[in-house]
Amino acid sequence: MSSKEHNSGHGTLAAFTVCADSELAGIAVAASNVPGIKYAGEFQDYITANRRPHFPPAIKQAPACIAFIDFDRDAELAIETAESFRNTPSPHVISVGVSSKVDAELLLRAMRAGCSEFLHKPITEAGFQETLRQLQHRLLSSIALPSSRGQVISFLGAKGGVGATTLAVHVATSLATKLGKKTLLIDHHHQLGHVCLYLGIKESRYQFDDLIRNVQRLDSDLLQGFVVKHASGLEVLASPDTCAAPYRSSREEIEQALDFLRQQYDFILIDSSIAYEEITGAMIHLSDEVALVATPDVAALRDLTRYVDHLSLSKIAASKLRIVINRASSDDAISPEQIEKAVRFPIYISIPNNYAELLRAINAGEPVNSQRRSEFTTQIGKWAKRLALAGENSEPVAPKRKFAFWR
């Protein structure tokens, strides 16, 4: 494999071609006429898992690159090349397919492989320049350093049925409506999540897993195609509403996605499951706070105690842990003091039992109105304000000696 190398200024995006014919020669001229983009040469062979490239300094030193892949020589290898670029963490490459023959099947396969754009030959120099400018804007918006970073809050239930999803939905809507925070709620269940049901959202074409699959080409414009906007102003990334095998996302993919989302939102709330053992550790590490939800009954508190014991082995995880007791009432057989003594952690917040009203709200597909005065909405509002006001978050205490109440 050979590559014609050119020097690249610091911070300048690099453009290069793969298996280009004479009709793609105009890219070099077009790149020279777009400020901030430098033509970095050509690869004469397709790049696949068995043909790893040697990237020249002009490409390796660029903050991001635009690859024009010619599909005419071998469409299958061109698709493998796009997939290879999508799975390469560094340098960050955004792929553009180019072909003299474009049909719907080829276009769909190319997009699934990671091509952000697909151009039909012949292409004028002006056409190349317009494509370069559009992708330059997209790349710069995705790699720009944020002035502030949004907060990531994960919601995990100590067991099924404790209401973690309900709390995530209501805290998210309170942040969006009452406090005016730009908020994203992610339903991180691999199938049949309930966030959209609780919000009355009937159609969601894409899910969080789809966003993860496309993380290498993620930008502000692409993001808007994935999220669903609720009437409250809250934005949602849905879970699949059919039974399906989970996408095996890596920690690196999740981290890259959340780093990008932190630039776009004030708050990212994630409704997930502690049962996802392969990624729970990564989610906790990448979150600013972890709300571990339980109800005041023996079964939930037994599980809560076990999880707190496990998470407390890590000082980092323990520092992020927030114990939330849902459906609390004065008639509970187990008092808050007993709960704290058992789990050796303070209760971050207790949410009063409002089961009947919440059940009506869930069936209607509309969260409880945050303007409605009740103990439930008051506590949800207090929780949202605690998240929004810097320095007012409760700090968990250091784990104490083991206490065998829930053995």
N, C-alpha and C positions, 0 to 999 in steps of 0.2 A: 504494500500500500504506500502510496506517495501522497504528499500534500505540499502545495505551493504556499510557502509561508510569507507573511507580510508582517511588518511591525504594527503594533496597536498601542495607542495611547492609553494611559491609565483611566479607567472608568468608561471607556468607549466600548459599545457593544460590537461583537464580531458577527459577521455574516459569512457563510461558506456554503459550498455546494457538494452534493454527493452524486457521483455517476452522471454528471451533467453533460448534455450534448451541446451543440453549437447554439441552440436557441436560448440556453441559459447563460450565455456569455454576457448578456446585458446586465447581469446582477452586479458584476464588478464595477461597471460604470455607474449604475444606479446607486450603489452603496457609496461611491465617492462623492455623490451629490446630495447625500442626506447627512447633515451634521450629526455627529455622535455615533456614527456607524462606520466601521472599517471592514473592508473585504479581506478575509483571512485565508483565502485559497480554496482548493478543491480536494476532495477525496475521490480517487479514481475507482475505488471498489466500495461495495455496500458494506455496512458495518453491522455484524451480527454477533451472537453470543460466542461464536467460534472465531470471529475475526475482530478482535479488539483493536481499536485505533490508537495510534500515537498522536495525541493532540499537540500541535505546535504551541509555542508560548503565546502567540496572538490569540489563541482560543482559550488556553488555560488561564491566562491572566485577565480575561474579560469578565465583567460581572455577570454577563449572560450572553447567549449566542442564538443566532437564527440560522437554521439549517434548511436549505432548499434541496429536497430529495427528488431526483428524477425517477419516475415510476416506469418509464417506457422500456428500459432494458430488461428489468425483471421485477414485476409488481410484488411478488411474494417476498423477495429479498428487501425490497423497499419498505414493505410493512415491517419486516424484522428490524430494519434500521431505525424506523420511527420508534418501535418498542424499546430498542436498545437505548436510544437517547432519553426516552421517558424514564427508564430505570437507572440512568446514570446520575448519581447525586451531584457530581461535580465534573465538568462545568455544567451549569444549568442551560439546557438547550431546548428551544421551542422549534418544532418541526413544521415545515411547509411542504406538502406534496405538490408535485408538478407532473402533468401528463398531457399527451395529445389526445387521449381517449379517456373520458370520464363517464362511468355509469354509476347508477345509484348504489349498487353493491360494493364497488370499489371505494366509492366515497365514504360509505358507512364503515367499511373495514379500516380505512385509513384514519378516520376520526377516532375509532375505538383504539387504534394502535398508538394514538397520541398526536396526530397531526392537527394543529390548530387551524390551519387554512389549507385550501386545495385550489391550485391555479390551473387553468386550462390553456395550453399552448395554442397559438403563439401569444407571447406576452410582450407588450411594449415596455420601453424603459420607464415611461411614466407609470405603467402598471406595477412594475417592480418597486418604484419609489413609493407609491401609495401603500403597498403592502408593508414595506420596511418601516414607514412612518407609523402605521397602525400598530405593528408589533412592537416597535420601539416604545410607544406610549404605554402599551400593555405591560411590557417587561419592566419599565422604569417604575410604574405604579406598584408592581408587585415586589420589587427589591428595594424600594425606597425605605430608609430608616424611619420608623414612626416616632412622632413627638411624644407619644404616650402609649402604654400597652394596656389593652383590655384585660379584665380579670376573668379567669376560668374557674368556674365553680362546678364541681361534680356532685351529683346526687346518687347515692347508693342505698338500697334497702338492705337492712340486716337479714331480712327474709322476704319472701314474696308476700304481697298484700298489705304492706305497712303504709302505703300511700306516698312513696317517694315521687312517683310521676305527678300525682296531684299537687304536691308541694312545689315541685319544679315549675309546673305550669303557672301556678299562682304567684310565686316569687318573680318569675320572668315577666308576667303581665304587669305586676306592680312596679317593677323597675322601668318598664316601657311606658306605662300610662301615668302613674303618679309622680315618678321622678324624672321622666323625660330622657331616660338613658337608652342609647342605641343597643338593643339586646338581641342576641341570637339564642334560640333554644334548640339544642340538638337531641333528637331521639336516637340514642346510641344502642338500640336493641336490634339484633341482627334480623329479626322478623317480627311482624305483628306488634309493633310498639303502639302505645295508646295516646301519645301526645296529640296527634292530629284529631283523634276521636274526641278528646277532651276539649279541643279548641274549635270543633265543628268544621275542620278543614277536610273537604271531601276529595280533592284531587291534589296529588303530589307526584310529579313525573320522575323526580330524582330523589335519591337518598344520600345520607352521609357517606355511605360506602362508595357511591358514584363520585363524590367530591374527592375522597381519598385516592381513588383510581386515577384521577386527573390532577393530582396535586402538583405534578411537575409543570403544568401549564396554567396553573391557577392564577387568576387576576380578578380585579374588581368587576369587570364586565362579565366574565364567566361565572363568577359567584352568584350574580343576580339570576342566572338561569337555573341554579340549583335550589335557591331558597324560595319558600312560600311566605307571603306577607299576610299576617292576620289583621283584622280590622283594628285591633288595638295598637298597631304599629310594631308589634313583636314580629320578628322574622324567625322562620322555623326550617330546620333541616329534618326531614321525615325519616321514619324507619320503613322498610318494605312492608306492605300490607298483604303480602302473600308468604307462604312457607317457602323458604329458599335457603340454600347453603350460605353460610357467612363468608364475606370477603376476608381473607387472611391478611389484614393490614399489619405492617411492621411498625415498630416503635418510631422509626425514623420518619415514616409517612405521616403518622399521627402528629408527631412533633412539628413537622413542616407545615401541616395544615393548620394547627393551632397557632403557630407563630404568625401565619398569614392572617388568620381570623382575628387575632389580638390587635392587628393594625386597623381592622375594619369596624370593630364594635367596642363599646364600653364594657359589656359583659357577655360572656359566652357561658351559658348554663348547659350542662350535659346530663341528661337523664340516662343512666347506664345501669349495669348489673354487676354486682360484686362476684357473680358466678363466672364472669369471663376471665378466668385465671390467667390466660396467656397475655392479657393486656391490662389487667387491673393495676398492676404495679406501675406501668407506664402512664396510665391515666392519672393516678395519684401523684406521681412525680411531676407531671406537666400541669397539674391544677394548682391554683392558689389556695383554694379551700376545698375540703371534701366533707359534704354533709352526709353523715351516716345515720339513716333514719330507722327508728324502731317504734313500736307501740308498747304501752305499759302492761304487757302480759308475759308470762313466764317463757313461752316458746321464743318470742322475738328477743327478749332480753338475754336468754341463754345464748342465742346466736350473736347478739350484739357483743356480749362479753368476750366470746371467742375471737371475734374479728378485732376488737380493741386490743386484746392480748397480742394478736399477730401483728397488727399494724404498729403497735407501740415498740416493736423491736427495732424499728427505724426511727431515729430522731426526726428526720425530715418529714416522714409520713405523720408522725405524732403531732408535729407542729401545725399541720394543716387540718387535722381532724376536728370536726364539729359534730357533737352528739345532738341529734334532734329527736325529741319524743313527740310523736304524732298521736292525735286522738286522746289527749290527756283530759282528765276530769277530776273533780274533787272526790269522786267515788272510787277511784282506782285502788285496788287492793295493795298495790306496790307504790310507795311514796317516792317522790323525787329524791329524797335523801337516801333511801335504800338503793335506788338506781345508781346514783353517783358513787355510793360506797361499793357497789358490786362491780361496776365497770372501771372504777378508779379514774374517772374523767368527769369534769363538770358537764352538766347539761347546758348546751349552747343556747337552746331555746325550746320551749314547749308550745305546741300548737293545740289549742283546745278542740275537743271532739265536736265536729259539725257535720256528722255523717249524713244525716237526712238531706240537708241543703246541698251538700256536695254531690250526693247521688242524683238529685234532681238536675244539678248543673251539668254533670257528666252526661246524663241521658239527653239533655237539651243541646249538648255540644257548645256550651258557653260557660266560661269560668264565672265564679261568684264575683259580682260587681265590687271592685275595690272601693267604691264610694259608699257601699252599704255598711252601716255601722254594726259591727258584731265583734265578739271576742276573736273570732277567727281572722277577719280582715285586719283587725288591729295588730295581731301578732305577725301576720304576713307582712304588713306595712312596716312594722318595727324591724323585721328581718331584712327587708329590702333596704331600709335606711342604714342599717348596720353595715351592709355590704357597700353602700354608696359612699358613706362618709369615711374617709381615710383615717386610720388611727383609732376607730371605735370598734374594731372587731375584737371579740373576746379571744383571749389567749388560753389554750388548754394547759392544764397543769401537768407537771412531770408525772409519769406513771409511778404509782406507789407499790408497796409490797402486795403480792398476790392475795386475793381474798376469794374464798371458795364458796360464795353464796349460791352461785348458779351451777354448781357441779352436779 
